Amino acid sequence: MDQVTVLRAAKLREEINYHNYRYHTLDSPLISDAQFDALVDELRALEIAHPELITPDSPTQRIGGAPAEGFAKVEHPAPILSLDKASSRAELLAWHTRISKLLSEDVPPLAYTVEPKFDGLTVVLHYRQGQLVLGATRGDGLVGEDITANLRTVKTLPLRIPVDPDGPQPPPYLVVRGEVLILLKDFDALNTRLIEAGESPFANPRNAAAGSLRQLDPAITARRPLHLYAYSIVTADGPVPETQQETLAYLRALGFAQPDEIAFFQGGAGDRRLDAVADYCEQMIARRNTLPYEADGLVIKIDDLATQAALGVVGGRPRGAVAYKFPAQEATTTLVDVEFSVGRTGVITPTALLDPVPIAGVTVSRASLHNFDFIAERDIRIGDRVLVKRAGDVIPYVEGPVVDVRDGSQRIIEPPGVCPACGDPIVHPEGEIAYYCINAACPAQLVQKLTYFTHVLDIEGLGERTAVQLVEQRLVEDPADLYFLTKEALLMLEGFADKKADNLLNAIAQAKDRPFDRVLAALGIRGVGVTVAQVLAEAFPTLGALAEAPAEVIASVEGIGPITAQNILTWFAHVHNRAMVEKLRQAGLKLAAESKAVVVGEQPLADLTFVITGALSRPRDDVKAWIASLGGKVAGSVSQKTSYLVVGADPGGSKYNRAQELNTPLLTEEQLYALAGSHP
């Protein structure tokens, strides 16, 4: 054996022990699970080839990491073992072949239980006479940490079993193994609360669960949405079920929560049964991103517990179960730089440029940073070691930095001062997360602005494909240039002949007759859609009057507010936007309101102000226009002047909560139509 192999084994032992410490003790992993597994696999392969390399401190000879300081140590009544892994059908079949050689010929075909492999924190729960007396972390598998006070705050953890008095009576002493985690919906809500309170959000649900359970103050743990799933019995002073399927049913009857995603494979011949297990594992890979919790694989167990025990343990791992690992969806790498791009709506988006790293079979070199608030909240910097996640077909994104490996060379990420597409100054409206380019002539936004403009003004024949052609051929620099197109210019475009060119020019000319409020809505000012434009047109009879009005005057209009008012002022302050308005004036569009005609017919919604939240069965703009036709008004936010909040499907929380505070009456969509006595 050469010296290079000896040194490599020593280096691997050192790295693996360090990463074990970071993962199990500090809850701050430096590398992903897949990268860690690769190191362990390499060391195990070296030790198999050269048994003399095995040392007492080798991570292949132990079960996990050392317990954290700060809690009393607890010796487990039996080793809390980790599992060997498989990551393919072939490796699963190889596991079956290995264990089959150890079974006697009279053992019947094996049955299997398949359970989620939760990405949470393993806990060991001790019950005496049905009462919880001790709860501990897994620690190194032999000794854990006493976190009983914290575990008592977990609502899904029964303090006494059975929860149902009619349930089965447990033995005098029962030790249960389970997993504490945070469901994904609760994790998102937790991070939202932390951000609103000015605290740092958690990088992922596992860190949140582990950090919550290791709080020295149980009152903090009690405020965290922790969830417990129980899945095995460690030991018991009395009879317990003889199969894993019966064990799960027994634990459920005692009052422990269990996930829906548990499968049992018992029928059919042994080989076909294992094929069915492998099929299920492959199906779950596709479903993993629909699960309500984070799971990094499945646990496949021989259902008969006596057979499991008879197979024994090798290298600290029981032979009677195996972890089928999902393809890795995250990895750590270096954030090399940040690129800024402008979206079609003017939002400036930061993108991380990464040292390329393989994730879930794809080499990732770019990842989303979401927005600048996210960057600031997570304190992500150029040069950081960062955790990158790629879940299914979702665009890879940076979850956060590994802060304690910084060396001082990292640089803070600052929003750009000018638009990367047109060079105009960037604006950041107060109260908004996004940074914007508001230049109506910005080339990165022009196609979207054209299609929006033509949609609002009902210009037929000018869809996105034609808009792209007009921009690419530089026939328009802003939407107002549509009114100065010539037939000769259109005939130069692919797909245009005499009739198509004439039809488009006629449609553009007819759009000059659209009323002032539609022209105002077509400008693309943020927050000024069709309904808001109608409200503004009533308050300001000309576009010039709106452009010259102070912010406080605009904000005083019912349903407008200070953010929209500031957006209007900022838009009109831009030189390119004022130039576009002047071109619209020269083209003959209506930039002033016409005298109001006398309203004819019943006005059942007169003097009523509505706010809408959630999805309706009809387009919202159609419903708003219908309300206005019956004398009502639609505002953008709930206030003392709001008559009703119309609640559709999936309503937003802010409007609904505000309505509750003000005791604003609520209407369903059908109740709104009943109030008016008609439908749109």
C-alpha positions as CSV (number, residue, x, y, z in Angstrom):
1,M,0.0,0.0,0.0
2,D,1.5,3.3,-1.0
3,Q,1.9,6.4,1.1
4,V,-0.6,8.4,-1.1
5,T,-3.4,6.0,-0.1
6,V,-2.5,6.3,3.6
7,L,-2.5,10.1,3.5
8,R,-5.8,10.2,1.5
9,A,-7.5,8.0,4.1
10,A,-6.3,10.2,6.9
11,K,-7.5,13.3,5.1
12,L,-10.9,11.8,4.4
13,R,-11.3,10.8,8.1
14,E,-10.4,14.3,9.1
15,E,-12.9,15.9,6.6
16,I,-15.7,13.6,7.4
17,N,-15.4,14.0,11.1
18,Y,-15.4,17.8,10.7
19,H,-18.5,17.8,8.5
20,N,-20.2,15.4,10.9
21,Y,-19.5,17.9,13.7
22,R,-20.9,20.8,11.6
23,Y,-24.0,18.9,10.6
24,H,-24.9,17.2,13.9
25,T,-23.5,19.6,16.5
26,L,-23.5,23.0,14.9
27,D,-26.5,22.5,12.6
28,S,-24.5,24.5,10.0
29,P,-23.4,22.1,7.2
30,L,-20.6,23.3,4.9
31,I,-21.3,20.8,2.2
32,S,-24.5,19.1,0.9
33,D,-25.6,15.6,1.9
34,A,-24.6,14.2,-1.5
35,Q,-21.1,15.7,-1.2
36,F,-20.8,14.3,2.3
37,D,-21.9,10.8,1.1
38,A,-19.3,10.9,-1.7
39,L,-16.5,11.4,0.9
40,V,-17.8,8.6,3.1
41,D,-18.2,6.2,0.1
42,E,-14.6,7.0,-0.9
43,L,-13.3,6.2,2.6
44,R,-15.3,3.1,2.9
45,A,-14.0,1.8,-0.5
46,L,-10.4,2.4,0.7
47,E,-11.0,0.6,3.9
48,I,-12.6,-2.4,2.1
49,A,-9.6,-2.6,-0.2
50,H,-7.1,-2.0,2.7
51,P,-8.6,-3.2,6.1
52,E,-5.4,-2.1,7.8
53,L,-6.5,1.5,7.2
54,I,-9.4,1.2,9.6
55,T,-8.8,3.2,12.8
56,P,-10.9,3.5,16.0
57,D,-11.8,7.1,15.1
58,S,-12.8,6.3,11.5
59,P,-16.3,7.7,10.8
60,T,-17.2,4.3,9.2
61,Q,-16.9,2.8,12.7
62,R,-19.2,5.1,14.5
63,I,-22.8,6.1,14.2
64,G,-22.9,9.9,14.1
65,G,-21.6,13.1,15.6
66,A,-20.8,14.2,19.1
67,P,-23.7,15.7,21.2
68,A,-23.8,19.5,21.6
69,E,-22.8,21.2,24.8
70,G,-25.3,22.9,27.0
71,F,-27.7,20.0,27.7
72,A,-27.4,17.0,30.0
73,K,-26.2,13.8,28.4
74,V,-28.5,10.9,28.0
75,E,-27.4,7.3,27.3
76,H,-29.8,5.6,24.9
77,P,-31.2,2.2,26.0
78,A,-30.1,0.8,22.6
79,P,-28.0,2.2,19.8
80,I,-30.0,4.7,17.6
81,L,-28.5,3.5,14.3
82,S,-28.3,5.2,10.9
83,L,-28.8,3.3,7.7
84,D,-26.8,2.1,4.7
85,K,-28.0,3.8,1.5
86,A,-29.0,2.9,-2.0
87,S,-29.6,5.4,-4.8
88,S,-30.9,3.3,-7.7
89,R,-32.9,0.2,-8.5
90,A,-29.6,-1.7,-9.0
91,E,-28.3,-0.8,-5.6
92,L,-31.6,-1.7,-4.0
93,L,-31.4,-5.1,-5.6
94,A,-27.8,-5.5,-4.5
95,W,-28.9,-4.9,-0.9
96,H,-31.6,-7.6,-1.2
97,T,-29.0,-10.0,-2.7
98,R,-26.6,-9.4,0.3
99,I,-29.2,-10.0,3.0
100,S,-30.8,-12.9,1.2
101,K,-27.5,-14.9,1.5
102,L,-27.8,-14.5,5.3
103,L,-31.3,-15.8,5.6
104,S,-32.2,-19.4,6.2
105,E,-34.1,-21.3,3.4
106,D,-37.2,-21.7,5.5
107,V,-37.7,-17.9,5.8
108,P,-40.8,-16.9,3.8
109,P,-40.7,-14.3,1.0
110,L,-39.9,-10.9,2.6
111,A,-42.5,-8.2,3.1
112,Y,-41.5,-4.6,3.2
113,T,-42.6,-1.3,4.7
114,V,-41.5,1.9,2.9
115,E,-41.6,5.2,4.9
116,P,-40.4,8.7,4.2
117,K,-36.9,9.6,5.2
118,F,-37.6,12.9,6.9
119,D,-35.1,15.7,6.8
120,G,-35.6,16.7,10.4
121,L,-34.1,15.9,13.8
122,T,-34.3,12.4,15.3
123,V,-35.6,12.2,18.9
124,V,-35.9,9.4,21.4
125,L,-38.9,9.5,23.7
126,H,-39.1,7.6,27.0
127,Y,-42.5,6.8,28.5
128,R,-43.1,5.3,31.9
129,Q,-46.6,4.2,32.9
130,G,-47.8,6.0,29.8
131,Q,-46.3,9.4,30.7
132,L,-43.4,11.2,28.9
133,V,-40.5,11.3,31.3
134,L,-37.5,12.0,29.0
135,G,-36.9,13.2,25.5
136,A,-33.4,13.2,23.9
137,T,-31.7,13.9,20.6
138,R,-30.0,11.1,18.7
139,G,-26.5,12.6,19.4
140,D,-23.8,10.1,18.3
141,G,-26.3,7.3,18.4
142,L,-25.2,6.1,21.9
143,V,-25.4,9.3,23.9
144,G,-27.8,12.2,23.1
145,E,-29.0,15.4,24.8
146,D,-31.8,15.8,27.2
147,I,-34.3,18.2,25.6
148,T,-37.4,17.1,27.4
149,A,-38.6,20.6,28.3
150,N,-38.4,21.7,24.7
151,L,-40.1,18.5,23.4
152,R,-43.0,19.0,25.8
153,T,-43.9,22.1,23.8
154,V,-44.4,20.1,20.5
155,K,-48.1,19.9,20.0
156,T,-48.1,16.7,18.0
157,L,-46.1,14.9,20.7
158,P,-48.4,13.2,23.3
159,L,-47.4,13.8,26.9
160,R,-49.4,10.8,27.9
161,I,-50.3,7.7,26.0
162,P,-52.7,6.5,24.9
163,V,-54.2,9.8,23.9
164,D,-57.6,8.1,23.5
165,P,-58.6,6.4,26.7
166,D,-60.0,3.5,24.7
167,G,-56.6,3.0,22.9
168,P,-54.2,0.2,23.6
169,Q,-52.4,0.3,26.9
170,P,-48.6,0.7,26.5
171,P,-46.1,-1.4,28.5
172,P,-44.8,0.1,31.8
173,Y,-41.7,1.3,30.0
174,L,-41.7,2.3,26.3
175,V,-39.0,4.1,24.2
176,V,-40.1,5.5,20.9
177,R,-38.0,6.9,18.0
178,G,-39.4,9.7,15.9
179,E,-38.5,12.8,13.9
180,V,-39.2,16.4,14.7
181,L,-39.6,18.6,11.7
182,I,-41.4,21.7,10.4
183,L,-43.9,21.3,7.6
184,L,-43.2,23.4,4.6
185,K,-46.3,25.6,4.9
186,D,-45.4,26.3,8.6
187,F,-41.8,27.0,7.6
188,D,-42.8,29.8,5.1
189,A,-45.1,31.3,7.7
190,L,-42.3,31.2,10.4
191,N,-39.8,32.9,8.2
192,T,-42.4,35.6,7.3
193,R,-42.9,36.3,11.0
194,L,-39.2,36.4,11.7
195,I,-38.6,38.9,8.8
196,E,-41.4,41.1,9.9
197,A,-39.9,41.1,13.4
198,G,-36.5,42.2,12.0
199,E,-35.0,38.8,12.7
200,S,-32.9,36.6,10.4
201,P,-35.0,33.8,8.6
202,F,-33.9,30.2,8.7
203,A,-32.2,28.8,5.6
204,N,-34.2,25.6,5.5
205,P,-36.8,23.6,7.6
206,R,-34.2,21.2,9.1
207,N,-32.1,24.0,10.5
208,A,-35.2,25.6,11.9
209,A,-36.3,22.4,13.6
210,A,-32.9,21.7,15.0
211,G,-32.4,25.3,16.2
212,S,-35.8,25.3,17.8
213,L,-35.2,22.2,19.8
214,R,-31.8,23.3,21.0
215,Q,-33.1,26.5,22.6
216,L,-32.2,26.8,26.3
217,D,-35.5,28.7,26.8
218,P,-38.5,26.4,26.1
219,A,-40.7,29.4,25.6
220,I,-38.9,30.1,22.4
221,T,-39.3,26.5,21.3
222,A,-43.1,26.8,22.1
223,R,-43.4,29.5,19.5
224,R,-42.0,27.4,16.7
225,P,-44.4,25.2,14.6
226,L,-42.7,21.9,15.3
227,H,-44.2,18.6,14.3
228,L,-43.5,15.0,15.4
229,Y,-43.8,11.8,13.4
230,A,-43.1,8.5,15.3
231,Y,-42.0,5.4,13.4
232,S,-40.3,2.8,15.6
233,I,-40.0,1.3,19.1
234,V,-36.4,1.3,20.5
235,T,-37.2,-0.9,23.5
236,A,-40.1,-1.8,25.8
237,D,-40.7,-3.5,29.1
238,G,-43.4,-5.8,27.8
239,P,-45.0,-7.2,24.6
240,V,-44.9,-5.0,21.5
241,P,-45.9,-5.7,17.8
242,E,-43.8,-8.2,15.8
243,T,-43.9,-6.4,12.4
244,Q,-43.2,-2.8,11.3
245,Q,-46.7,-2.4,9.8
246,E,-48.2,-3.5,13.1
247,T,-45.8,-1.2,15.0
248,L,-46.9,1.8,12.9
249,A,-50.6,1.0,13.5
250,Y,-49.8,0.6,17.3
251,L,-48.0,3.9,17.5
252,R,-50.9,5.6,15.6
253,A,-53.4,4.1,18.1
254,L,-51.4,5.4,21.0
255,G,-51.7,8.9,19.6
256,F,-48.5,9.5,17.6
257,A,-48.8,11.3,14.2
258,Q,-47.7,9.5,11.0
259,P,-47.4,10.7,7.4
260,D,-49.8,9.5,4.7
261,E,-46.9,8.5,2.5
262,I,-46.3,5.0,3.9
263,A,-46.6,1.9,1.7
264,F,-46.7,-1.8,2.5
265,F,-45.6,-4.6,0.1
266,Q,-46.7,-8.0,1.1
267,G,-48.5,-9.8,-1.8
268,G,-46.9,-11.7,-4.6
269,A,-43.6,-13.5,-5.0
270,G,-40.5,-12.1,-3.3
271,D,-38.7,-10.8,-6.4
272,R,-41.9,-9.2,-7.8
273,R,-42.5,-7.6,-4.4
274,L,-39.0,-6.0,-4.4
275,D,-39.6,-4.8,-8.0
276,A,-42.8,-3.1,-6.7
277,V,-40.8,-1.5,-3.9
278,A,-38.3,-0.2,-6.5
279,D,-41.2,1.1,-8.7
280,Y,-42.7,3.0,-5.7
281,C,-39.3,4.6,-4.9
282,E,-38.9,5.8,-8.5
283,Q,-42.5,7.2,-8.5
284,M,-41.8,9.0,-5.2
285,I,-38.8,10.8,-6.8
286,A,-41.3,12.5,-9.1
287,R,-43.6,13.3,-6.2
288,R,-41.0,14.5,-3.7
289,N,-41.7,18.2,-4.4
290,T,-45.4,17.8,-3.7
291,L,-44.8,16.4,-0.2
292,P,-45.9,18.6,2.7
293,Y,-42.4,18.2,4.4
294,E,-38.8,17.9,3.3
295,A,-37.7,14.4,2.7
296,D,-34.4,13.3,1.2
297,G,-35.4,9.7,0.5
298,L,-37.3,6.7,1.6
299,V,-36.6,4.1,4.3
300,I,-37.2,0.5,3.2
301,K,-37.5,-2.0,6.1
302,I,-38.0,-5.7,6.2
303,D,-41.5,-5.9,7.8
304,D,-40.8,-8.8,10.1
305,L,-38.9,-7.3,13.1
306,A,-37.5,-10.7,14.2
307,T,-35.9,-11.1,10.7
308,Q,-34.5,-7.6,10.9
309,A,-32.9,-8.4,14.3
310,A,-31.5,-11.7,13.1
311,L,-29.7,-10.0,10.2
312,G,-27.7,-8.0,12.7
313,V,-25.6,-4.9,12.3
314,V,-22.5,-4.2,10.2
315,G,-20.4,-1.0,10.5
316,G,-23.0,0.6,12.8
317,R,-25.8,0.0,10.2
318,P,-28.6,-2.6,10.5
319,R,-28.7,-5.0,7.6
320,G,-32.5,-5.2,7.7
321,A,-33.3,-1.7,6.4
322,V,-31.8,0.6,3.8
323,A,-32.3,4.3,2.9
324,Y,-33.2,4.9,-0.7
325,K,-31.8,8.4,-1.3
326,F,-33.4,10.8,-3.7
327,P,-31.1,12.6,-6.1
328,A,-29.5,15.5,-4.4
329,Q,-31.2,18.8,-4.9
330,E,-28.7,21.0,-3.2
331,A,-25.0,21.6,-2.9
332,T,-22.6,24.2,-1.7
333,T,-20.4,26.3,-3.9
334,T,-18.9,29.8,-4.3
335,L,-20.9,32.8,-5.4
336,V,-18.4,34.4,-7.8
337,D,-20.4,37.4,-8.9
338,V,-23.9,38.9,-9.4
339,E,-25.5,39.8,-12.7
340,F,-28.4,42.3,-12.9
341,S,-31.1,42.0,-15.5
342,V,-34.3,44.0,-16.2
343,G,-37.5,42.1,-16.7
344,R,-40.2,42.9,-19.1
345,T,-42.1,44.8,-16.4
346,G,-39.1,46.9,-15.4
347,V,-38.1,44.9,-12.2
348,I,-34.4,44.6,-11.7
349,T,-33.5,41.0,-10.9
350,P,-30.2,39.9,-9.3
351,T,-28.8,36.5,-10.5
352,A,-25.9,34.7,-8.8
353,L,-23.0,33.6,-10.9
354,L,-21.6,30.4,-9.3
355,D,-18.6,28.2,-9.4
356,P,-20.3,25.4,-11.4
357,V,-21.6,22.6,-9.3
358,P,-23.6,19.4,-10.1
359,I,-27.1,19.3,-8.6
360,A,-29.7,16.6,-9.4
361,G,-27.9,15.6,-12.6
362,V,-27.5,19.2,-13.9
363,T,-24.4,21.4,-13.7
364,V,-25.6,24.7,-12.2
365,S,-23.6,27.9,-12.8
366,R,-26.4,30.5,-12.3
367,A,-29.0,30.7,-9.6
368,S,-31.8,33.1,-8.5
369,L,-31.2,35.5,-5.6
370,H,-34.9,36.5,-5.6
371,N,-34.7,40.2,-4.8
372,F,-32.5,42.7,-2.9
373,D,-34.5,42.3,0.4
374,F,-33.8,38.6,0.3
375,I,-30.1,39.3,-0.2
376,A,-30.0,41.7,2.7
377,E,-32.1,39.4,5.0
378,R,-29.8,36.4,4.4
379,D,-26.7,38.6,4.3
380,I,-25.5,37.0,1.0
381,R,-22.2,38.4,-0.3
382,I,-20.0,38.0,-3.4
383,G,-17.3,35.5,-2.6
384,D,-19.5,33.6,0.0
385,R,-19.7,29.9,0.2
386,V,-23.5,29.4,-0.4
387,L,-26.0,26.7,-0.3
388,V,-27.8,26.3,-3.7
389,K,-31.0,24.4,-4.2
390,R,-32.7,23.0,-7.3
391,A,-36.1,21.4,-6.6
392,G,-37.5,19.5,-9.6
393,D,-37.9,21.9,-12.5
394,V,-37.7,25.0,-10.3
395,I,-35.0,27.4,-11.3
396,P,-32.0,26.9,-9.0
397,Y,-31.8,29.4,-6.1
398,V,-29.4,30.5,-3.4
399,E,-30.8,29.6,0.1
400,G,-28.1,31.4,2.1
401,P,-24.4,31.7,3.0
402,V,-22.2,29.7,5.2
403,V,-21.2,32.7,7.3
404,D,-18.5,31.2,9.6
405,V,-16.1,30.3,6.8
406,R,-15.8,33.9,5.6
407,D,-12.2,35.2,5.4
408,G,-12.9,38.9,5.0
409,S,-12.7,39.1,1.2
410,Q,-16.4,38.9,0.6
411,R,-18.2,41.9,-0.8
412,I,-21.7,43.2,0.0
413,I,-24.1,43.1,-2.9
414,E,-25.5,46.6,-3.7
415,P,-28.5,47.3,-6.0
416,P,-27.4,48.9,-9.3
417,G,-27.8,52.7,-9.7
418,V,-28.8,52.5,-13.3
419,C,-30.8,50.1,-15.5
420,P,-28.5,47.5,-17.1
421,A,-30.5,47.6,-20.3
422,C,-30.9,51.4,-21.0
423,G,-28.7,53.2,-18.4
424,D,-31.5,55.2,-16.9
425,P,-31.6,55.7,-13.1
426,I,-33.2,52.9,-11.0
427,V,-36.1,53.8,-8.7
428,H,-37.0,52.0,-5.4
429,P,-40.5,53.2,-4.3
430,E,-40.9,53.4,-0.6
431,G,-42.8,50.4,0.8
432,E,-42.0,48.1,-2.2
433,I,-39.4,45.3,-2.4
434,A,-38.5,45.6,-6.0
435,Y,-36.2,48.1,-7.8
436,Y,-37.5,49.3,-11.1
437,C,-36.5,50.9,-14.4
438,I,-39.5,53.1,-15.4
439,N,-38.2,54.2,-18.8
440,A,-41.0,53.6,-21.3
441,A,-38.4,53.3,-24.0
442,C,-36.2,50.7,-22.1
443,P,-35.5,48.0,-24.8
444,A,-35.7,45.2,-22.2
445,Q,-39.3,46.1,-21.5
446,L,-40.5,47.3,-24.8
447,V,-42.2,44.2,-26.1
448,Q,-44.2,43.8,-22.9
449,K,-45.1,47.5,-22.9
450,L,-46.3,47.3,-26.5
451,T,-48.5,44.2,-25.9
452,Y,-50.0,45.7,-22.7
453,F,-50.6,49.0,-24.5
454,T,-52.4,47.3,-27.4
455,H,-54.4,45.1,-25.1
456,V,-55.8,48.0,-23.0
457,L,-56.6,50.0,-26.2
458,D,-58.0,47.0,-28.0
459,I,-55.7,47.3,-31.1
460,E,-56.5,44.1,-33.0
461,G,-53.8,42.3,-35.0
462,L,-50.9,43.4,-32.8
463,G,-49.9,40.5,-30.7
464,E,-46.6,39.6,-29.1
465,R,-45.1,38.2,-32.3
466,T,-45.7,41.4,-34.2
467,A,-44.5,43.4,-31.2
468,V,-41.2,41.5,-31.3
469,Q,-40.8,42.2,-35.0
470,L,-41.4,45.9,-34.5
471,V,-38.8,46.1,-31.7
472,E,-36.2,44.0,-33.5
473,Q,-36.5,46.1,-36.6
474,R,-36.4,49.3,-34.5
475,L,-39.6,50.6,-35.9
476,V,-40.8,51.6,-32.4
477,E,-38.9,52.9,-29.4
478,D,-42.0,53.4,-27.2
479,P,-45.7,52.6,-27.6
480,A,-46.5,56.0,-29.0
481,D,-44.5,55.2,-32.1
482,L,-47.2,52.8,-33.2
483,Y,-49.2,55.9,-34.4
484,F,-46.4,56.9,-36.7
485,L,-45.9,53.6,-38.5
486,T,-46.2,53.5,-42.3
487,K,-47.4,50.9,-44.6
488,E,-44.0,50.7,-46.3
489,A,-42.3,49.9,-42.9
490,L,-44.8,47.2,-42.1
491,L,-44.4,45.5,-45.5
492,M,-40.8,45.0,-44.6
493,L,-41.8,42.6,-41.8
494,E,-42.0,38.9,-42.4
495,G,-45.6,37.8,-42.8
496,F,-47.0,41.2,-43.8
497,A,-48.7,41.8,-47.1
498,D,-51.0,44.7,-48.2
499,K,-54.1,43.5,-46.4
500,K,-52.5,42.7,-43.1
501,A,-50.6,46.0,-43.1
502,D,-53.8,47.9,-43.9
503,N,-55.8,46.1,-41.2
504,L,-53.2,46.9,-38.5
505,L,-52.9,50.5,-39.5
506,N,-56.7,50.9,-39.4
507,A,-56.8,49.2,-36.0
508,I,-54.2,51.6,-34.7
509,A,-56.1,54.6,-36.1
510,Q,-59.4,53.5,-34.5
511,A,-57.6,53.3,-31.1
512,K,-57.3,57.0,-31.2
513,D,-60.9,57.2,-30.2
514,R,-60.5,55.4,-26.9
515,P,-61.6,57.4,-23.9
516,F,-59.1,59.3,-21.7
517,D,-59.2,56.7,-18.8
518,R,-58.2,53.9,-21.2
519,V,-55.3,55.9,-22.5
520,L,-54.2,56.6,-19.0
521,A,-54.4,52.9,-18.1
522,A,-52.4,52.0,-21.3
523,L,-49.4,54.1,-20.2
524,G,-48.2,51.3,-17.9
525,I,-47.8,53.3,-14.7
526,R,-47.4,50.8,-11.8
527,G,-50.7,50.4,-9.9
528,V,-52.7,52.3,-12.5
529,G,-54.9,49.7,-14.2
530,V,-58.2,50.1,-15.9
531,T,-60.2,50.6,-12.6
532,V,-57.7,53.0,-11.0
533,A,-57.5,55.0,-14.2
534,Q,-61.3,55.5,-14.2
535,V,-61.0,56.8,-10.6
536,L,-58.2,59.2,-11.6
537,A,-60.0,60.4,-14.7
538,E,-62.9,61.4,-12.6
539,A,-60.6,63.4,-10.2
540,F,-58.3,64.9,-12.8
541,P,-60.0,65.9,-16.1
542,T,-56.8,66.0,-18.1
543,L,-53.5,64.1,-18.2
544,G,-51.7,67.4,-17.7
545,A,-53.6,68.0,-14.5
546,L,-52.7,64.6,-13.2
547,A,-49.0,65.1,-14.1
548,E,-48.8,68.4,-12.3
549,A,-50.8,67.4,-9.1
550,P,-48.8,67.0,-5.8
551,A,-48.5,63.6,-4.3
552,E,-50.7,64.4,-1.4
553,V,-53.5,65.5,-3.7
554,I,-53.4,62.3,-5.7
555,A,-53.2,60.2,-2.6
556,S,-56.3,61.9,-1.2
557,V,-58.4,60.3,-4.0
558,E,-60.5,57.4,-2.6
559,G,-58.8,54.1,-3.5
560,I,-55.4,55.6,-4.6
561,G,-53.1,55.9,-1.6
562,P,-49.5,57.2,-1.2
563,I,-47.6,54.4,-3.1
564,T,-49.7,54.8,-6.3
565,A,-49.5,58.5,-6.0
566,Q,-45.7,58.4,-5.8
567,N,-45.6,55.9,-8.7
568,I,-47.5,58.5,-10.8
569,L,-45.2,61.3,-9.9
570,T,-42.1,59.3,-10.6
571,W,-43.4,58.2,-14.0
572,F,-44.2,61.7,-15.2
573,A,-40.8,63.0,-13.9
574,H,-39.0,60.7,-16.4
575,V,-37.9,62.5,-19.6
576,H,-38.6,59.6,-21.9
577,N,-42.1,59.2,-20.5
578,R,-42.9,62.8,-21.0
579,A,-41.7,62.6,-24.6
580,M,-44.0,59.6,-25.2
581,V,-47.0,61.6,-23.8
582,E,-46.1,64.4,-26.2
583,K,-46.1,62.0,-29.2
584,L,-49.5,60.6,-28.1
585,R,-50.8,64.2,-28.0
586,Q,-49.4,64.8,-31.5
587,A,-51.0,61.6,-32.7
588,G,-54.4,62.8,-31.6
589,L,-55.2,60.5,-28.7
590,K,-57.6,61.7,-26.0
591,L,-55.7,63.0,-23.1
592,A,-58.7,64.7,-21.4
593,A,-62.0,63.5,-20.1
594,E,-65.2,64.1,-22.1
595,S,-68.2,65.7,-20.5
596,K,-70.2,63.1,-18.6
597,A,-73.4,61.9,-20.1
598,V,-76.5,61.6,-18.0
599,V,-76.7,58.1,-16.5
600,V,-79.7,56.2,-17.8
601,G,-81.2,53.1,-16.0
602,E,-81.1,51.8,-12.5
603,Q,-78.0,52.2,-10.3
604,P,-78.4,49.6,-7.6
605,L,-74.8,50.0,-6.5
606,A,-74.8,53.8,-6.3
607,D,-72.8,55.3,-3.4
608,L,-71.3,51.9,-2.6
609,T,-67.6,51.2,-2.5
610,F,-66.2,47.7,-3.0
611,V,-62.9,46.0,-2.6
612,I,-62.2,42.7,-4.2
613,T,-59.8,40.0,-2.9
614,G,-59.2,36.5,-4.3
615,A,-60.0,35.0,-7.7
616,L,-63.5,35.4,-9.2
617,S,-65.3,33.3,-11.8
618,R,-65.0,36.2,-14.3
619,P,-62.0,38.4,-15.2
620,R,-61.7,41.0,-12.4
621,D,-61.6,43.9,-14.8
622,D,-64.9,42.8,-16.2
623,V,-66.5,42.7,-12.7
624,K,-65.0,46.1,-11.8
625,A,-66.5,47.6,-15.0
626,W,-69.8,46.0,-14.3
627,I,-69.8,47.5,-10.8
628,A,-69.0,50.9,-12.1
629,S,-71.9,50.6,-14.7
630,L,-74.3,50.1,-11.8
631,G,-73.1,53.2,-10.0
632,G,-70.6,51.5,-7.6
633,K,-66.9,52.2,-7.1
634,V,-64.0,49.7,-6.7
635,A,-61.1,50.7,-4.4
636,G,-57.8,48.9,-4.1
637,S,-57.6,48.7,-0.3
638,V,-60.0,48.4,2.6
639,S,-60.8,51.6,4.5
640,Q,-63.5,53.1,6.7
641,K,-65.2,54.1,3.5
642,T,-65.4,50.5,2.1
643,S,-69.0,49.3,1.9
644,Y,-68.2,45.6,1.2
645,L,-65.2,43.3,0.8
646,V,-65.9,40.8,-2.0
647,V,-64.1,37.6,-1.2
648,G,-63.2,35.2,-4.0
649,A,-61.2,32.0,-4.0
650,D,-57.7,32.1,-2.3
651,P,-58.2,35.6,-0.8
652,G,-55.2,37.7,0.2
653,G,-54.6,38.0,3.9
654,S,-54.0,41.7,4.2
655,K,-57.4,42.9,2.8
656,Y,-59.3,40.2,4.7
657,N,-57.6,41.0,8.0
658,R,-58.1,44.7,7.5
659,A,-61.8,44.1,6.9
660,Q,-62.0,42.1,10.1
661,E,-60.4,44.9,12.0
662,L,-62.9,47.5,10.6
663,N,-65.9,45.1,10.8
664,T,-66.4,45.6,7.0
665,P,-69.2,43.4,5.7
666,L,-68.1,40.5,3.5
667,L,-69.8,39.3,0.3
668,T,-69.2,36.2,-1.8
669,E,-69.3,36.7,-5.6
670,E,-72.8,35.3,-5.8
671,Q,-73.9,37.5,-2.9
672,L,-72.6,40.5,-4.9
673,Y,-74.7,39.6,-7.9
674,A,-77.7,39.1,-5.7
675,L,-77.2,42.6,-4.2
676,A,-77.1,44.1,-7.7
677,G,-80.0,41.9,-8.9
678,S,-78.0,40.9,-12.0
679,H,-74.7,39.3,-13.3
680,P,-72.0,40.9,-15.5
